[in-house]
Amino acid sequence: MPVKTRGVVVIHGQSAHVLPDEMLATVANCIANTLENAGGTVERLMDSATATGVLRVTRPGQAGPTDEFRFADIGWSAALPAASAEVVLKWMLKLGPHEAWRVVRGLWTNAANDEFAGEGRSDYPARTFTRLVFMAELVPITALIGLIYALAVVLSPLLYAIYMLTSVRSTTLRGTAGPFTAALHQLDPFLQSVLGESWRFVEDGMWAADIRRLAEGPLITFFEDPAVAEIIIIGHSAGAGVAYDTLAEGRAVAEAAALHPKPLTLVTLGGANNRFYWLSKQSRTSPDTRRLAREPISQHITGIPSEGPRVLASTDQAKTALRAHFYWLNIFARLDFVPAGPLLPEVIRTARIDPCQLKQRPVINEDDLLRDHFDYFVNDDLMAPRLVRALFGGEYPWEGDDRFHSPAITRDRVRARTRGVAWLDALRTALVTFVVGWVAAFIVSSAWRGFFEHDAGALIAVNLGPLGEAITFVVALLGPISLAYFLYSAIRGWWFDTT
């Protein structure tokens, strides 16, 4: 069996704490581990000096390698200068509340994570228990963001004014607002090196051009290399927006695709395309900063003319031909606040692609608002098999006997993940309810507080007086909270480390 070579470009998102080539290693290991566990053999090569790597895959029953994947890592944000914290803060306070509310609406579009965008219900529907647990989790999130949105009109100018008092010369004003400004300036690293990277990409045209240049180099090399049969782009978070911008009409990659046409698959995970669309659309800096809300993917990549009315593919033969040009797999987790659901209809219309060229798949990572965005590549049940399938041209390279020895997604694989995460959600909700009730009892009930007003020194036969009572009070108040936290952490760690 001849070896088929594919070029894979990995584009990570905001990377204030991401080491060079870390994304490449993470993605390649995710793919290799899945294939090896399914009975294949994988040879791994990596050169951190050139940010490249290779996976040579031997399918079960074959004598030698059958597939080769050449990887290139795009660490686009590593060279960016820190953005101005004041400018980014103003940008965030102006546009952030509206984006937060759009995030909430996006999360509710598929509350139980069992619907495919535009394709109806999943083959693995969430049952009543799962659906209720998932929806209950969104209620406090919605209430909190709704409150922030309602107060934003008053709070945003006030917060910015307090923040800027550090530049006021009056020592009286600065001294009065000192504690507030000191607290707000704790956000500076986040504003400069995390959110600031998105600001650079959307609002700073020259740095955006440099970001695109970094991504264009390996892509053009793969297009020009006759040994590379297909190209795959894997973009996570803001990297998905960078990938889209790189593939737009009139860019260098479009010219390479016109000269050396090859099938291209775009895989976005937790992509920021929805966020970038609105942030770009609302920009008032220049036409260039509004490009992400207007530019289509190049016709040389999609196979769809950029001018004139777009005629949808109506036959299987036409759909197959279009998919041979370009295919977009968009994967998003239920509580990932960056994509907040499937691609917006506005994003899809702007891209000018045929419906047959887009597949959107929800996955359940961990159902944690803080972790879901970063847990795609450790999701062996629902994400890794989809990534393997995309890399092998839309087909699983081989089948396995069960969910532990197959590169494919199976019904029991989805059921196990969904039920396990639902029970963790239920446990988390129960523990939070317990903690809130416990604290409320201390605040409201004097009898409840009095029950714990004993001298802790009695345990060692020493009268500590008021100090002993204070120790008892603190332990009684914080002990159950700490116990609940460590109990959940232990159960969560055990479950995710053993399934």
C-alpha positions as CSV (number, residue, x, y, z in Angstrom):
1,M,0.0,0.0,0.0
2,P,1.6,3.3,-1.0
3,V,2.2,5.9,1.6
4,K,-0.1,8.9,1.5
5,T,1.4,12.1,2.7
6,R,-0.7,14.9,4.2
7,G,0.4,18.3,5.5
8,V,-1.0,19.5,8.8
9,V,-0.8,23.1,10.0
10,V,-1.6,23.6,13.7
11,I,-2.6,27.1,14.7
12,H,-3.1,27.8,18.4
13,G,-4.9,30.6,20.0
14,Q,-3.9,33.2,22.6
15,S,-0.6,31.9,24.0
16,A,0.6,33.9,26.8
17,H,1.5,30.7,28.7
18,V,2.0,28.3,25.7
19,L,5.5,27.2,24.9
20,P,6.8,27.0,21.3
21,D,5.7,23.7,19.6
22,E,3.5,22.8,22.6
23,M,0.3,22.8,20.5
24,L,2.0,20.7,17.8
25,A,3.0,18.1,20.4
26,T,-0.4,18.1,22.0
27,V,-2.3,17.6,18.8
28,A,0.2,15.0,17.4
29,N,0.1,13.0,20.7
30,C,-3.7,13.1,20.7
31,I,-3.8,11.6,17.2
32,A,-1.0,9.1,17.8
33,N,-2.3,7.8,21.1
34,T,-5.8,7.2,19.7
35,L,-4.4,5.3,16.7
36,E,-1.9,3.3,18.8
37,N,-4.6,2.3,21.4
38,A,-6.7,1.2,18.4
39,G,-4.1,-1.3,17.3
40,G,-2.0,0.8,14.8
41,T,1.7,1.6,15.0
42,V,2.9,5.2,15.0
43,E,6.4,6.5,14.5
44,R,6.8,10.0,16.0
45,L,9.4,12.6,15.0
46,M,9.7,16.2,16.1
47,D,12.1,19.1,15.6
48,S,11.4,21.9,18.0
49,A,14.0,24.1,16.3
50,T,11.9,24.3,13.1
51,A,8.5,23.8,14.8
52,T,7.8,20.7,12.7
53,G,6.9,17.1,13.4
54,V,6.0,13.9,11.6
55,L,3.7,11.0,12.3
56,R,4.2,7.8,10.3
57,V,1.2,5.5,10.7
58,T,1.1,1.8,10.0
59,R,-2.4,0.4,9.8
60,P,-3.1,-3.0,11.5
61,G,-2.1,-5.9,9.2
62,Q,0.3,-3.8,7.1
63,A,4.0,-4.4,6.9
64,G,5.1,-0.8,6.7
65,P,3.8,2.8,7.0
66,T,0.7,3.6,5.1
67,D,0.1,7.3,6.0
68,E,2.4,10.1,6.8
69,F,1.4,13.4,8.5
70,R,3.8,16.3,8.3
71,F,3.1,18.9,11.0
72,A,4.0,22.6,11.2
73,D,3.3,24.7,14.3
74,I,2.2,28.3,14.1
75,G,3.0,30.2,17.3
76,W,1.6,33.4,15.9
77,S,1.2,35.3,19.2
78,A,4.7,34.7,20.6
79,A,6.2,37.6,18.8
80,L,3.5,40.1,19.5
81,P,4.3,43.1,21.7
82,A,2.1,43.6,24.7
83,A,-0.9,45.7,23.9
84,S,-1.8,48.9,25.8
85,A,-3.8,47.8,28.8
86,E,-5.8,51.1,28.8
87,V,-6.8,50.7,25.1
88,V,-7.8,47.0,25.5
89,L,-9.8,47.8,28.6
90,K,-11.7,50.5,26.8
91,W,-12.3,48.0,23.9
92,M,-13.5,45.4,26.3
93,L,-15.8,47.7,28.3
94,K,-17.4,49.0,25.1
95,L,-17.9,45.7,23.3
96,G,-17.6,43.1,26.1
97,P,-21.2,43.3,27.6
98,H,-22.8,42.8,24.2
99,E,-20.5,39.9,23.5
100,A,-21.2,38.3,26.9
101,W,-24.9,38.4,26.2
102,R,-24.4,36.8,22.8
103,V,-22.4,34.1,24.5
104,V,-25.3,33.3,26.8
105,R,-27.7,33.1,23.9
106,G,-25.3,30.8,22.1
107,L,-25.0,28.5,25.1
108,W,-28.8,28.1,25.2
109,T,-29.1,27.2,21.5
110,N,-28.0,23.7,22.4
111,A,-28.5,23.4,26.2
112,A,-28.2,19.6,26.3
113,N,-25.5,19.3,23.7
114,D,-27.5,16.8,21.7
115,E,-28.4,18.8,18.5
116,F,-26.4,19.1,15.3
117,A,-26.5,22.6,13.9
118,G,-29.0,22.5,11.0
119,E,-29.2,18.7,11.0
120,G,-31.7,18.0,13.8
121,R,-31.2,15.8,16.8
122,S,-28.1,13.8,17.5
123,D,-28.0,10.0,17.3
124,Y,-27.3,10.1,21.0
125,P,-30.0,12.3,22.6
126,A,-29.7,13.5,26.1
127,R,-32.3,11.9,28.4
128,T,-34.6,13.9,30.7
129,F,-32.1,13.7,33.7
130,T,-29.2,14.8,31.6
131,R,-31.1,17.6,29.9
132,L,-32.4,19.0,33.3
133,V,-29.0,18.9,34.8
134,F,-27.4,20.7,31.9
135,M,-30.1,23.3,31.7
136,A,-30.0,23.9,35.4
137,E,-26.3,24.7,35.1
138,L,-26.9,27.5,32.6
139,V,-29.4,29.3,34.9
140,P,-26.9,30.9,37.3
141,I,-24.5,31.7,34.5
142,T,-27.3,33.4,32.6
143,A,-28.4,35.4,35.7
144,L,-24.9,36.6,36.5
145,I,-24.1,37.7,32.9
146,G,-27.5,39.2,32.6
147,L,-26.9,41.3,35.7
148,I,-23.5,42.4,34.3
149,Y,-25.1,43.3,31.0
150,A,-27.8,45.3,32.8
151,L,-25.3,47.3,34.9
152,A,-22.8,47.8,32.1
153,V,-24.1,51.1,31.0
154,V,-23.4,52.6,34.4
155,L,-20.4,50.5,35.5
156,S,-18.3,50.6,32.3
157,P,-17.5,54.3,32.2
158,L,-17.1,54.3,36.0
159,L,-14.6,51.5,36.0
160,Y,-12.6,53.0,33.2
161,A,-12.6,56.4,35.0
162,I,-11.3,54.8,38.2
163,Y,-8.7,52.8,36.2
164,M,-7.4,55.9,34.5
165,L,-7.0,57.8,37.8
166,T,-3.5,56.4,38.0
167,S,-2.5,58.9,35.3
168,V,-4.0,61.8,37.2
169,R,-1.4,64.2,38.7
170,S,-3.5,65.1,41.8
171,T,-2.1,63.1,44.7
172,T,-5.4,63.6,46.5
173,L,-7.4,61.9,43.8
174,R,-4.9,59.2,43.3
175,G,-4.7,58.5,47.0
176,T,-8.5,58.3,47.4
177,A,-8.9,55.9,44.5
178,G,-5.7,54.0,45.2
179,P,-7.1,50.7,46.5
180,F,-9.6,50.6,43.6
181,T,-7.0,51.3,40.9
182,A,-4.6,48.8,42.4
183,A,-7.2,46.1,42.2
184,L,-8.2,47.0,38.6
185,H,-4.5,47.0,37.5
186,Q,-4.2,43.4,38.5
187,L,-6.0,42.8,35.2
188,D,-3.1,44.3,33.2
189,P,-1.3,41.1,32.3
190,F,-4.6,39.6,31.1
191,L,-5.4,42.7,29.1
192,Q,-2.0,43.0,27.6
193,S,-1.0,39.4,26.8
194,V,-4.3,37.5,26.5
195,L,-7.2,39.7,25.4
196,G,-4.6,42.0,24.0
197,E,-3.6,39.4,21.4
198,S,-7.2,39.3,20.1
199,W,-7.2,43.1,20.0
200,R,-4.0,43.1,17.9
201,F,-5.5,40.6,15.5
202,V,-8.7,42.5,15.0
203,E,-7.7,46.1,15.4
204,D,-4.0,46.4,14.4
205,G,-3.8,45.8,10.7
206,M,0.0,45.6,10.5
207,W,0.4,43.0,13.2
208,A,-2.6,41.1,11.7
209,A,-0.7,41.0,8.4
210,D,2.4,39.6,10.3
211,I,0.2,36.9,12.0
212,R,-1.1,35.9,8.6
213,R,2.4,35.7,7.2
214,L,3.4,33.2,9.9
215,A,0.5,30.9,8.9
216,E,0.9,31.4,5.2
217,G,4.5,30.1,5.0
218,P,3.9,26.4,5.9
219,L,0.6,26.4,4.0
220,I,2.2,27.6,0.8
221,T,5.0,25.1,1.2
222,F,2.5,22.3,1.5
223,F,0.6,23.5,-1.6
224,E,3.8,23.6,-3.6
225,D,5.2,20.3,-2.4
226,P,4.1,17.6,-5.0
227,A,4.6,14.9,-2.3
228,V,1.7,16.3,-0.2
229,A,-1.6,15.0,-1.4
230,E,-3.9,16.9,1.1
231,I,-3.7,19.7,3.6
232,I,-5.4,20.0,7.0
233,I,-5.5,23.1,9.2
234,I,-6.3,22.6,12.9
235,G,-7.2,25.9,14.6
236,H,-8.0,26.2,18.3
237,S,-9.6,29.3,19.8
238,A,-8.3,32.5,18.2
239,G,-6.2,30.2,15.9
240,A,-9.5,29.3,14.1
241,G,-10.0,33.0,13.3
242,V,-6.4,33.3,12.1
243,A,-6.9,30.2,9.8
244,Y,-10.1,31.8,8.3
245,D,-8.3,35.1,7.7
246,T,-5.4,33.3,6.0
247,L,-7.7,31.4,3.6
248,A,-9.6,34.6,2.6
249,E,-10.0,35.8,-1.0
250,G,-7.0,37.6,-2.3
251,R,-4.4,36.2,0.2
252,A,-1.2,34.5,-0.7
253,V,-2.6,31.0,0.2
254,A,-5.4,31.6,-2.3
255,E,-2.8,32.2,-5.0
256,A,-0.9,29.0,-4.1
257,A,-4.2,27.1,-4.2
258,A,-5.0,28.4,-7.6
259,L,-1.6,27.3,-8.9
260,H,-1.4,23.9,-7.1
261,P,-5.0,22.9,-6.2
262,K,-5.3,20.3,-3.4
263,P,-8.1,19.2,-1.0
264,L,-8.0,21.3,2.1
265,T,-9.8,20.4,5.4
266,L,-10.3,23.1,8.1
267,V,-10.8,21.8,11.6
268,T,-11.8,24.4,14.2
269,L,-12.0,23.5,17.9
270,G,-13.5,26.0,20.3
271,G,-13.0,28.5,17.5
272,A,-13.3,32.2,18.1
273,N,-14.9,32.8,14.7
274,N,-18.2,33.9,16.2
275,R,-16.5,36.4,18.5
276,F,-14.2,37.8,15.8
277,Y,-17.2,38.3,13.5
278,W,-18.9,40.6,15.9
279,L,-15.8,42.3,17.2
280,S,-14.7,43.0,13.7
281,K,-18.2,44.0,12.5
282,Q,-18.5,46.6,15.3
283,S,-15.0,48.0,14.7
284,R,-14.8,51.7,13.7
285,T,-11.0,51.8,13.1
286,S,-10.9,51.1,9.3
287,P,-12.3,48.8,6.6
288,D,-9.4,46.4,7.3
289,T,-10.5,45.9,10.9
290,R,-13.9,45.0,9.6
291,R,-12.6,42.4,7.2
292,L,-13.5,39.4,9.4
293,A,-17.2,40.2,9.0
294,R,-17.0,40.6,5.3
295,E,-14.3,38.5,3.6
296,P,-15.2,35.1,2.1
297,I,-13.0,32.1,1.9
298,S,-11.2,32.1,-1.5
299,Q,-13.0,30.5,-4.4
300,H,-9.7,28.7,-5.3
301,I,-10.0,26.9,-2.0
302,T,-13.8,26.3,-1.8
303,G,-14.5,25.8,-5.5
304,I,-17.4,28.3,-5.3
305,P,-17.1,31.4,-7.5
306,S,-16.9,34.6,-5.3
307,E,-18.9,36.6,-7.8
308,G,-22.5,36.2,-8.8
309,P,-25.3,34.2,-7.2
310,R,-24.2,31.0,-5.3
311,V,-26.0,27.9,-6.6
312,L,-26.2,25.2,-3.9
313,A,-25.0,21.7,-4.8
314,S,-28.1,19.5,-5.5
315,T,-26.6,16.2,-6.6
316,D,-24.3,13.8,-4.8
317,Q,-21.8,14.2,-7.5
318,A,-21.7,18.0,-7.1
319,K,-21.4,17.7,-3.3
320,T,-18.6,15.2,-3.6
321,A,-16.8,17.6,-6.0
322,L,-17.2,20.5,-3.6
323,R,-16.0,18.5,-0.6
324,A,-13.0,17.5,-2.6
325,H,-12.1,21.2,-2.7
326,F,-12.8,22.2,0.9
327,Y,-14.3,20.8,4.0
328,W,-14.9,22.5,7.4
329,L,-15.3,20.6,10.6
330,N,-16.3,22.8,13.5
331,I,-16.2,21.2,17.0
332,F,-17.4,23.0,20.1
333,A,-18.0,22.1,23.7
334,R,-21.3,22.8,25.5
335,L,-19.9,25.2,28.1
336,D,-17.1,26.7,25.9
337,F,-17.8,30.4,26.2
338,V,-15.5,31.3,23.2
339,P,-17.6,29.8,20.4
340,A,-20.7,29.6,22.6
341,G,-22.5,27.2,20.3
342,P,-22.3,26.5,16.5
343,L,-21.1,28.9,13.9
344,L,-23.4,31.8,13.5
345,P,-25.5,31.9,10.3
346,E,-23.8,35.3,9.5
347,V,-20.3,33.6,9.7
348,I,-21.4,30.8,7.3
349,R,-23.0,33.2,4.8
350,T,-19.8,35.4,4.9
351,A,-17.6,32.4,4.2
352,R,-19.6,31.6,1.0
353,I,-19.4,27.8,1.3
354,D,-22.0,25.2,0.4
355,P,-23.8,23.4,3.3
356,C,-22.3,20.1,2.2
357,Q,-18.8,21.6,3.0
358,L,-19.6,22.2,6.6
359,K,-20.1,19.8,9.5
360,Q,-20.6,21.1,13.0
361,R,-20.4,18.7,16.0
362,P,-21.0,19.4,19.7
363,V,-18.9,17.6,22.2
364,I,-19.0,17.3,26.0
365,N,-15.5,18.0,27.4
366,E,-16.0,18.3,31.1
367,D,-18.9,20.8,31.4
368,D,-16.7,23.2,33.3
369,L,-17.0,26.9,32.3
370,L,-13.3,27.4,33.1
371,R,-11.9,24.2,31.7
372,D,-14.0,23.3,28.6
373,H,-12.2,25.7,26.3
374,F,-8.8,24.0,27.0
375,D,-9.9,20.3,27.2
376,Y,-10.5,19.4,23.6
377,F,-7.3,17.4,23.1
378,V,-7.8,15.3,26.3
379,N,-11.3,14.3,25.2
380,D,-10.5,10.8,24.0
381,D,-14.2,9.8,23.7
382,L,-15.7,12.5,21.6
383,M,-13.0,14.7,20.1
384,A,-10.0,12.6,19.3
385,P,-11.9,10.2,17.0
386,R,-13.4,13.1,15.1
387,L,-10.0,14.6,14.6
388,V,-8.6,11.3,13.4
389,R,-11.5,11.0,10.9
390,A,-10.8,14.5,9.6
391,L,-7.2,13.8,9.1
392,F,-7.9,10.6,7.1
393,G,-10.1,12.4,4.6
394,G,-13.5,11.9,6.3
395,E,-13.2,8.2,6.9
396,Y,-11.9,6.2,9.9
397,P,-8.8,4.4,8.9
398,W,-10.0,1.1,10.4
399,E,-12.6,-0.2,12.8
400,G,-12.1,-1.6,16.3
401,D,-13.9,-4.0,18.6
402,D,-15.0,-1.6,21.4
403,R,-14.7,2.0,22.6
404,F,-11.3,1.4,24.1
405,H,-9.8,-0.2,20.9
406,S,-11.4,1.7,18.1
407,P,-10.4,5.0,16.4
408,A,-14.2,5.5,15.7
409,I,-16.9,7.1,17.8
410,T,-19.3,4.5,19.1
411,R,-22.7,4.8,20.8
412,D,-21.4,3.5,24.1
413,R,-18.5,5.9,23.9
414,V,-20.9,8.9,23.7
415,R,-23.2,7.4,26.3
416,A,-20.4,6.8,28.8
417,R,-19.1,10.4,28.5
418,T,-22.5,12.0,28.6
419,R,-23.8,10.1,31.6
420,G,-20.5,10.5,33.5
421,V,-20.3,14.3,33.0
422,A,-24.0,14.6,33.9
423,W,-23.5,12.8,37.2
424,L,-20.5,15.1,37.9
425,D,-22.6,18.1,37.1
426,A,-25.3,16.8,39.5
427,L,-22.7,16.3,42.2
428,R,-21.3,19.7,41.7
429,T,-24.7,21.3,41.9
430,A,-25.5,19.4,45.1
431,L,-22.3,20.4,46.8
432,V,-22.7,24.0,45.8
433,T,-26.3,24.0,47.2
434,F,-25.0,22.4,50.4
435,V,-22.3,25.0,50.8
436,V,-24.7,27.9,50.1
437,G,-27.2,26.5,52.6
438,W,-24.5,26.0,55.2
439,V,-23.2,29.6,54.9
440,A,-26.7,31.0,54.8
441,A,-27.5,29.1,58.1
442,F,-24.5,30.8,59.8
443,I,-25.6,34.2,58.6
444,V,-29.4,33.9,59.4
445,S,-29.6,31.6,62.4
446,S,-28.2,32.6,65.7
447,A,-29.1,29.2,67.1
448,W,-27.1,27.5,64.3
449,R,-24.1,29.7,65.1
450,G,-24.5,29.1,68.8
451,F,-24.3,25.3,68.3
452,F,-20.7,25.7,67.2
453,E,-19.7,28.3,69.8
454,H,-17.5,25.9,71.9
455,D,-13.9,26.1,73.0
456,A,-11.7,24.2,70.6
457,G,-9.2,23.8,73.4
458,A,-11.5,21.4,75.1
459,L,-10.2,18.7,72.8
460,I,-6.8,19.0,74.4
461,A,-8.1,19.9,77.8
462,V,-6.9,23.5,77.6
463,N,-9.1,26.5,78.1
464,L,-8.4,28.9,75.2
465,G,-11.3,31.2,75.9
466,P,-12.4,33.5,73.1
467,L,-9.6,32.2,70.8
468,G,-10.9,28.7,71.1
469,E,-14.4,29.8,70.2
470,A,-13.0,31.7,67.2
471,I,-11.1,28.6,66.1
472,T,-14.3,26.4,66.4
473,F,-16.3,29.0,64.5
474,V,-13.8,29.2,61.6
475,V,-13.4,25.4,61.3
476,A,-17.2,24.9,61.4
477,L,-17.7,27.5,58.7
478,L,-14.8,26.7,56.4
479,G,-14.4,23.0,57.0
480,P,-17.5,21.8,55.1
481,I,-16.6,24.1,52.2
482,S,-13.1,22.7,52.0
483,L,-14.4,19.2,52.3
484,A,-16.9,19.7,49.5
485,Y,-14.2,21.2,47.2
486,F,-11.7,18.3,47.8
487,L,-14.4,15.7,47.5
488,Y,-15.5,16.9,44.1
489,S,-11.8,17.4,43.0
490,A,-11.0,13.8,44.0
491,I,-14.1,12.3,42.2
492,R,-13.5,14.4,39.1
493,G,-9.8,13.5,39.0
494,W,-10.5,9.8,39.4
495,W,-13.2,9.8,36.7
496,F,-11.3,11.7,34.1
497,D,-8.1,9.8,34.8
498,T,-9.7,6.3,34.5
499,T,-12.2,6.5,31.6
